[in-house]
Amino acid sequence: MFTGIIESMATVYAVAHEGSNIHFTMESPLTPALKIDQSVAHNGVCLTVVAISGNTYTVTAVAETLAKTNLGTWAKGDKINIERSLKLGDRLDGHFVQGHVDAVATCIEKQTLDGSWLFRFRFPQRYAALIIEKGSICINGVSLTVFNTGNDECTVTIIPYTYTHTNFHNIESGSVVNIEFDVLGKYLLCMKEVGR
C-alpha cells in the first residue's frame, strides 16, 4: 500500500528481457535504504526488489504488468517516480494507492499556467464510472485531485514542487502514463453491480 507521495526519482540503468519478463535495474539515492523482497512503486506500479548491487537495484515486471502499464516502453536513462510502501503510523498525505495500475492514459493537453501546469488525460472509457469530480487519482504514482471529468477524460493541475520532483516535467501531449483509479470507487461500483 502506498500514498502517491513520490519520495525520489530513479533512473533506468539497464533493461534485460527473460522470456516474457523484463528485469529493470534502477539507480536511485534510495537504494541504500532498500532490501530484497521489498515493495517499491515505480510510476505507480508495485514491484518487488529482487537484487541490490552498490547503488542499483533490480525489479522484475511480468507479462500481466507489462500489458496493463507503460513499463514496456522504459529505456535506459528514463526517470521513474518511486515510493516505498506505507508504514503503519505514517501520515497519509495523499490517498490509499495499491500500486495496481488499471490502465494507461494518454496526455491530450498540457498548458503552462502562471505558476502551475495543467494536464488533461484520456483513458479507456470503461473506467469512466470510477472517476468523480474532485476525487483522487494516481498518475505515474502521483496522488492527484481530478476536475473537469468527462466520460473518458480528466484534468489535473501540478504545482511547481511536484513538477520538479517527479517525472511530470517530462510529460507532453501524446505521452502515455500509468493510471490507477481510487480503490474506494472500485469497491462501491462492485457493490452496486452485485446488488442489481
Secondary structure, 3 states (H helix, E strand, C coil): CECCCCCEEEEEEEEEEECCEEEEEEECCCHHHCCCCCEEEECCEEEEEEEEECCEEEEEECHHHHHHCCHHHCCCCCEEEEEECCCCCCCCCCCCECCCCCEEEEEEEEEECCCCEEEEEECCHHHHHHCCCCCEEEECCEEEECECCCCCEEEEEECHHHHHHCHHHHCCCCCEEEEEECHHHHHHHHHHHHCC
